Amino acid sequence: MDDTIRRVFWRRAGLAAGAAVLVIGGAAAGNLFGDQPSTAAGYPTWDSDLINIENVSETGAGVYVAVLDTGLVPHWRDYFPAARVATQLGTGFVQPASFKAKGDACGLGITVGRLSETTWVGSTGSTHGTHVASTILGYSYRSNSDAAAGFPLPPIMVRGIAPDVTLIPVRVLADYQIPALPKCGPGYPAQTAVFGTSEMIAAGIDYVTDLALAGYRPMVINMSLGGSWLDPVEQAAIDRAIANGVIVVASAGNEGEWGMGYPGAYAPVISAGSVGWTGEWLYPGDGPRYRMWWLQYPDLPLSPGSGDTTDPTALGEVYVSDFSSRAITLAGQELDVLAPGSWVRGPFPGYPGFNHLPWWSRGLGDLLGRNGGNFYYVGGTSMSAPHVTSVAALMIEKNPSLTQAQVESILKSTALAIPAADSRSVFDFSAWATIGWDTSCDPYGGIACDAVGAGLMQADAALAATP
């Protein structure tokens, strides 16, 4: 497959079904908070606590955040306050692509057509962009599956990391049909894949830069996506954005010791690797704290401190995710900071593909229907990037004149340093495991690599250091 293909960096856990609500006549029939100005009054989660958002007064007001991804699901109002999404500024870019199996039985040739503009309304092959946006904005939450497990929450708001930003959905990833490869190894069926080309992503970056030049600023771009190399057209778009005052953040990648993806590995970009929390899932797996460990909600029948990380963040509670891409030193890759990317809860309506069942539907559709759930725990550096994007937005709310280099420098200088080589014992929802990291990447013969960058981003320290 052509190396200009860009894919999303995520993994999912289909462990806890959830719910959303149906959009009728453009309004969210079941989102009791759709008319709220933001989720700033919502409940915090483990990941916001790990980066000390509770100690920060900034909320992102006046800042624009462009999410270059799969777009938002058609019923996005079920999750997000309508005032926080600038649909009038949203757009999308797509290139038609056709695939043909090569003579070696396993290869695929690709022919790409002309770039065109399309809607920001999301892909039906993946609702990845909606989950990414939920970390930034927060979301409305209600799950019949929680009630079935003994946790009968009412509808609540989950607080975003930057709940008052104005989010601009820019769709640069689309659905493509990959043909079957019946003669490749055991044989592979036809499938739908979600990805974008370098031209699509560059067009999205240029579009956002043009918005900033037209006065929609300060502006941050989030790219929870990547590929194996940086196409010149993509690099030029990034350079232009940064030169015009746009802050650019991207995922490091989910390739572990195989190295970082691009554009995250490109030095001027602020890259985000992934960490987890040693208190996640909470042993034993059938205990009363198990299901709802992620949420800090006072009226649940949970043990005290569930979801509550140590304040200030304790080094011993943080581990580097095994999937988080390491920076290969000889390749010139640069990993900047780490942020929560392990088991981040959020809306993910339907997998595979798209399926929307309201939590109030007859028969508890979200619990018993063909949709596995409208909320998932999702892990990946795709989830880390919006945490970093959000904190960057808080910083430029405080000081809109900050440059890309200044934002990166402050984030790195105030991060919680993590040892270059270490390990943690983690109960990973089913069994105890030792998760370790070090300074060598074995797939490349043990060459030097960096798993930690400057360490775990700390929002309160970064804001305190922002002039």
C-alpha angles and dihedrals in degrees: 000000000000113000091228088078114110123200137189121262108227147107126199139215114214091197105113122039117211141171150245133187135248124262112228121182092346094303128102105249094197105026103103090185100049092109094049113110091234145329093263090120092049131111120278127234137214093264095053089047093051090061094040099243089156088072095055126089098192116096103181096261112170094015125116120217119193114202109204102198142091093323124243126300115260091250095050090137088072087071111023134054105255092227092063099059118073098206090168088065096043123106142152142220128212141174122200112237133189127195133208128186114245126228093260088071093233105056127088127210118208132205115194124202134206121309116248138174119253141166127300089225106119138265116263090212093066137010091200094126092056092055091048091051091049092064089056101040103024120228149231111267135196127146129184087197089064090054091048089054092052100268106107101185120178116227106293140175118246110209120242124223090242102017099171100052120113108243122212115197113215114180112212099150121073143178118268131180113234114200124236119268101204095168097048109102108297090354129260126229125226112275145179114248128190117216145120137225126241089251092055092050094044090051090052092050092048091049091054092046089053089052090053091049088051090058104271095128158182088044136185126189121210118199114181091179141079151162141209098276141013115257114217092237090055093046091051091052092050092048091050092049094051092045088056096051101264115140111226123202127176141174119263093221139252099256098105111200092001089081141248130314127231141284085024092060092053105107099229091055119085103239127204125208124185136259133177135206122249089220094061119123090004118228129280099054094214095046126116093257095052106092102038101036091120097063131071099212116148100209098058120107091247134133113265113274097026108159090004114126122199115277115245091034111261117226091221091061094059128080132178111244113246091228094051108115117248120220111247103221097204090051091058093244118157126205111194112181142345127234137174111295104145117101099340110180119225147122115305105158108201133352127234097025125340128314127158122199120168119233089231095053120125113276093019091279096194090055102038105019129094092271111091091214145306094236126053141177101241127187131195143092084275084076094044095056097062090053089057092042090053095051090047087054091052090051094052090045085061093042115013092185095068114124127219091258092050094049091049093047094051093046091051098042092051098042122117103256114235122199113260089233124029144112141223135204108236133181098220100196095280112028143006115268137176111232115194141174135190144169100273131074110215098197087067096046096273098302119167118280139163121233099172112039109190090334137250114348113243113202097197094050092045092052092046089054094047108104 
